[in-house]
Amino acid sequence: MEFTSTWKAGLIPAAVIAMSTMPALGQTAGCEIRQLQDPAREVLTCPNGVTITAEAGTQFELQDRDGTAGPDAAALQGKALLLETPAGSTGNGFEVVTPQAIAAVRGTRWAVDVADGKTSVFVVNGRVAVSRESGGAGVELGPGDGVDVEAGTAPLTVRQWGAARVAALLARFGE
Protein backbone atom coordinates (compact mmCIF):
# COMPACT_ATOMS: atom_id res chain seq x y z
CA MET A 1 0.00 0.00 0.00
CA GLU A 2 1.48 3.26 -1.12
CA PHE A 3 0.64 6.93 -0.73
CA THR A 4 2.06 9.56 -3.01
CA SER A 5 1.88 13.21 -2.02
CA THR A 6 1.58 15.51 -5.02
CA TRP A 7 2.26 19.25 -5.31
CA LYS A 8 0.69 21.14 -8.19
CA ALA A 9 1.05 24.83 -8.93
CA GLY A 10 -1.53 26.92 -7.12
CA LEU A 11 -2.65 24.25 -4.67
CA ILE A 12 -2.18 24.38 -0.92
CA PRO A 13 -0.62 21.16 0.45
CA ALA A 14 -3.42 20.60 2.97
CA ALA A 15 -5.95 20.83 0.15
CA VAL A 16 -4.59 17.94 -1.92
CA ILE A 17 -4.70 14.19 -1.49
CA ALA A 18 -3.31 11.83 -4.09
CA MET A 19 -4.11 8.15 -3.88
CA SER A 20 -2.36 5.50 -5.92
CA THR A 21 -3.61 2.61 -3.79
CA MET A 22 -5.47 2.36 -0.51
CA PRO A 23 -5.20 3.44 2.22
CA ALA A 24 -4.77 7.15 1.83
CA LEU A 25 -2.41 8.69 4.34
CA GLY A 26 -1.23 12.23 4.89
CA GLN A 27 -3.10 15.23 3.50
CA THR A 28 -6.84 14.65 3.27
CA ALA A 29 -8.30 18.07 2.45
CA GLY A 30 -9.79 18.01 5.95
CA CYS A 31 -11.78 14.83 5.29
CA GLU A 32 -12.19 11.99 7.77
CA ILE A 33 -11.23 8.61 6.26
CA ARG A 34 -12.80 5.23 7.07
CA GLN A 35 -11.43 1.96 5.67
CA LEU A 36 -14.12 -0.57 4.76
CA GLN A 37 -13.89 -4.14 3.47
CA ASP A 38 -15.91 -6.50 1.29
CA PRO A 39 -15.21 -4.91 -1.08
CA ALA A 40 -12.14 -2.93 0.00
CA ARG A 41 -12.84 0.80 -0.23
CA GLU A 42 -12.33 4.09 1.56
CA VAL A 43 -15.05 6.52 2.58
CA LEU A 44 -14.00 10.15 2.95
CA THR A 45 -16.43 12.36 4.90
CA CYS A 46 -15.50 15.97 4.29
CA PRO A 47 -16.28 19.08 6.36
CA ASN A 48 -18.29 20.66 3.52
CA GLY A 49 -20.76 17.74 3.52
CA VAL A 50 -19.25 15.88 0.55
CA THR A 51 -18.89 12.09 0.96
CA ILE A 52 -16.58 10.24 -1.42
CA THR A 53 -16.27 6.47 -1.64
CA ALA A 54 -13.19 5.25 -3.52
CA GLU A 55 -12.85 1.65 -4.62
CA ALA A 56 -9.52 -0.03 -3.87
CA GLY A 57 -6.70 1.28 -6.04
CA THR A 58 -8.48 4.41 -7.22
CA GLN A 59 -6.12 7.11 -8.44
CA PHE A 60 -7.37 10.61 -7.69
CA GLU A 61 -6.54 13.98 -6.15
CA LEU A 62 -8.90 16.06 -4.06
CA GLN A 63 -8.66 19.79 -4.59
CA ASP A 64 -9.91 22.76 -2.57
CA ARG A 65 -9.83 25.32 -5.38
CA ASP A 66 -11.86 28.01 -3.61
CA GLY A 67 -9.98 27.80 -0.29
CA THR A 68 -13.00 26.81 1.81
CA ALA A 69 -13.20 23.90 4.22
CA GLY A 70 -13.18 20.72 2.18
CA PRO A 71 -12.69 19.67 -1.42
CA ASP A 72 -14.67 21.07 -4.34
CA ALA A 73 -13.06 18.97 -7.09
CA ALA A 74 -11.35 15.67 -7.78
CA ALA A 75 -8.95 14.79 -10.57
CA LEU A 76 -9.66 11.11 -11.29
CA GLN A 77 -7.10 9.11 -13.27
CA GLY A 78 -8.19 5.52 -12.75
CA LYS A 79 -10.88 3.33 -11.23
CA ALA A 80 -14.05 4.77 -9.67
CA LEU A 81 -15.52 7.20 -7.15
CA LEU A 82 -19.05 7.27 -5.73
CA LEU A 83 -19.91 10.80 -4.61
CA GLU A 84 -22.65 12.30 -2.50
CA THR A 85 -22.83 16.08 -2.56
CA PRO A 86 -25.60 17.71 -0.53
CA ALA A 87 -27.38 20.64 -2.13
CA GLY A 88 -25.73 23.95 -1.31
CA SER A 89 -22.69 22.36 0.30
CA THR A 90 -20.11 23.09 -2.35
CA GLY A 91 -20.73 26.58 -3.69
CA ASN A 92 -20.71 26.30 -7.47
CA GLY A 93 -20.79 22.50 -7.42
CA PHE A 94 -18.37 19.63 -7.12
CA GLU A 95 -16.42 18.65 -10.24
CA VAL A 96 -14.68 15.44 -11.21
CA VAL A 97 -12.15 15.89 -14.00
CA THR A 98 -10.92 12.81 -15.88
CA PRO A 99 -8.76 12.48 -18.98
CA GLN A 100 -11.94 12.30 -21.10
CA ALA A 101 -14.61 14.26 -19.23
CA ILE A 102 -15.66 16.88 -16.70
CA ALA A 103 -18.67 16.05 -14.52
CA ALA A 104 -20.10 18.80 -12.33
CA VAL A 105 -22.86 18.57 -9.75
CA ARG A 106 -24.54 19.80 -6.62
CA GLY A 107 -27.09 17.95 -4.48
CA THR A 108 -26.84 14.45 -5.85
CA ARG A 109 -25.41 10.94 -5.61
CA TRP A 110 -23.39 9.77 -8.57
CA ALA A 111 -20.45 7.65 -9.74
CA VAL A 112 -17.54 8.30 -12.10
CA ASP A 113 -15.46 5.42 -13.46
CA VAL A 114 -12.27 5.70 -15.55
CA ALA A 115 -11.03 2.58 -17.35
CA ASP A 116 -9.67 1.56 -20.74
CA GLY A 117 -9.58 5.08 -22.21
CA LYS A 118 -13.19 5.80 -21.27
CA THR A 119 -14.99 7.73 -18.53
CA SER A 120 -18.43 6.51 -17.47
CA VAL A 121 -20.73 8.70 -15.35
CA PHE A 122 -23.90 7.39 -13.68
CA VAL A 123 -26.47 9.29 -11.58
CA VAL A 124 -28.22 7.55 -8.69
CA ASN A 125 -30.26 10.65 -7.83
CA GLY A 126 -30.07 14.36 -8.60
CA ARG A 127 -28.56 15.90 -11.75
CA VAL A 128 -25.04 15.92 -13.21
CA ALA A 129 -23.69 17.92 -16.15
CA VAL A 130 -21.08 16.08 -18.24
CA SER A 131 -18.91 17.42 -21.03
CA ARG A 132 -15.74 16.35 -22.77
CA GLU A 133 -12.54 17.50 -21.10
CA SER A 134 -11.61 19.09 -24.42
CA GLY A 135 -14.85 21.11 -24.51
CA GLY A 136 -17.87 20.95 -26.78
CA ALA A 137 -21.53 20.35 -26.11
CA GLY A 138 -22.32 18.62 -22.85
CA VAL A 139 -25.26 16.64 -21.56
CA GLU A 140 -27.25 16.61 -18.34
CA LEU A 141 -27.94 13.33 -16.56
CA GLY A 142 -30.84 12.61 -14.24
CA PRO A 143 -31.64 9.61 -12.01
CA GLY A 144 -30.80 6.31 -13.72
CA ASP A 145 -28.98 8.04 -16.58
CA GLY A 146 -25.44 7.30 -17.63
CA VAL A 147 -23.01 8.38 -20.33
CA ASP A 148 -19.77 6.91 -21.65
CA VAL A 149 -17.19 9.50 -22.75
CA GLU A 150 -14.40 8.40 -25.05
CA ALA A 151 -11.82 10.40 -26.97
CA GLY A 152 -13.17 12.11 -30.06
CA THR A 153 -15.80 14.62 -30.98
CA ALA A 154 -18.95 12.50 -31.42
CA PRO A 155 -21.98 13.81 -29.51
CA LEU A 156 -22.40 12.38 -26.02
CA THR A 157 -25.32 9.97 -25.73
CA VAL A 158 -27.34 9.77 -22.52
CA ARG A 159 -28.80 6.33 -21.79
CA GLN A 160 -30.83 4.76 -19.01
CA TRP A 161 -28.47 2.13 -17.64
CA GLY A 162 -29.75 -1.40 -17.21
CA ALA A 163 -30.12 -2.94 -13.77
CA ALA A 164 -27.16 -5.31 -14.30
CA ARG A 165 -24.74 -2.50 -15.20
CA VAL A 166 -25.91 -0.34 -12.27
CA ALA A 167 -25.66 -3.27 -9.83
CA ALA A 168 -22.14 -4.15 -11.04
CA LEU A 169 -20.93 -0.56 -10.61
CA LEU A 170 -22.51 0.00 -7.18
CA ALA A 171 -21.26 -3.40 -5.93
CA ARG A 172 -17.73 -2.03 -6.27
CA PHE A 173 -18.69 0.39 -3.48
CA GLY A 174 -20.33 -2.23 -1.26
CA GLU A 175 -23.86 -1.29 -2.31
N, C-alpha and C positions, 0 to 999 in steps of 0.2 A: 504494500500500500504506500502510495507516494503522493506527496503534496508539493505543488510547484507554485511559489509566489511569483506573481507577474507585475511588473511596473509598466504602465503605459503613460505616454505624455498626457498631462492634464488630469490624471486621476490621483486621488489621495490614497495612500496605502491602506488606510482603514476601510476604504470604500470598495476594495477589490478582493474577490476570492477566486482563485483559479483551481479547478479540480481536474486532475488527470485520472485519478481513481479514488475510490472511497477509502477511508474517511477523509473529509476535509478538515484540515487543521489550520491554525493561524488566523489570518484576517477573514472575518465573516460578514462584513458590512453591517455589523451590529445584530446579526441574526443568531438565534439559538438553534443548535443543531442536535437532532435526535437520530441515532442509528437504529434502523429497523431491519428485520430479517424476514425471509420467506415471502417474497423475494428480498434480497439485499437492496437497501435504498437508504437515502438520507432525507430527512424532512427538516427544512430550514423555516423557522417561524421568525419573521422579521418585525421590527418595531413599528413599521408603517402599515401592518396588517397583511402584508403579502406572505403567503405560504407557498414554498417551492419544494416539490418532491423530485429528487434526482435518482434515476435508476443507477445501479452499480456501474462504475466506469464512465459516467457522463463527464464530458469535457465542456466546462463553461466558466465564464467569469461573471460575477455580479458587479454592477456598477451603480454608484450613487452620483449621477450626473448633475443633479440640481443641488447637492450638498445638504439635503434634509436627512432625517434619521431613516435609514434603510434604503435598500436598492430600488431603482426605478427602471433598470434594464439588465438584460443578461445577454452575453455573447455566447452562443451555443455552437460548438464545433462538432460534437459527436454524441450520439445516443439521445436520450429523451428527458424532458422535464414536464411535470404536471404542475400547473400554476393555479393558485386561487388568489384573486385580487379583488378585495372588497370595493364596492363603489365609493368613490371619493377618497380612497386611501393613498393614491399615488399621483396626485396632481393631474398632469396631462395624460396619464396612462402608463402602464408598464409595457415595455417593448422587449421582444426577443429577436435578436439579430443573428441570422445564420448565414452561411456562405451563399445560399440561394434566395433567402426571403427575409422580410421584416414583418413581424406580427405584433400589433399594438392593441391594447385592451384596457378596460377599466370595468370592474364589477362583474367578474365572470370566473368560470372554471374551465381550463383548457389545457391541451397538451401540444408540445412541439417535439418532433422527432427528426433527427438528422442521421441519414444512413445512405450509403451507396450513391452519393452525388445528388441526393434529393432531400428536401425538407417537407414533412407532412405536418399539417396543423389540423387539430380536431377540437371542436367546442362541445363541452358537456352542457354548460348553460351560460347564458349571457351572449355577448357579441364580440367578435374579433375582426379587425381589419388586417388583411394580408396583402402584401405587394412583393414584387421581386426586389432583391437587394439592389439591383441595377436600375430600378425605377420602372416606370410604366404604370398602366392601369392596374389597380388593385381590386380586390373583392372583399365583401363583408360576409362573415360566417355567423350563423345563428346556431341554436341548439341542435345537435346531431349532424351538423355540417362539417365537412372536411375538405381540404384541398392539398394536392401534391404539387410542389414547386420544384421544377428541374431547370437546369440552365437553358437559355434560349429566350425567345420573345413571344412564343405562342400565348394566347390569352389563358388566364388561369380559369379552371373549371371547378366550380363548387358542386359537391355531391353529398347526398345523404349517405353516410357510411353504414354498411351492413352491421348487424349485431355481432358477427364473428370478428370482424376487424376491430370494432370498438372494444370487445371483450379482450382480445389479444393485447391491444395497446394498454388498457387499464390494468390488466393483470400484471404488467411489468412494474406497476406501482402498488401492488398488493390490494387491488380493488376488483 
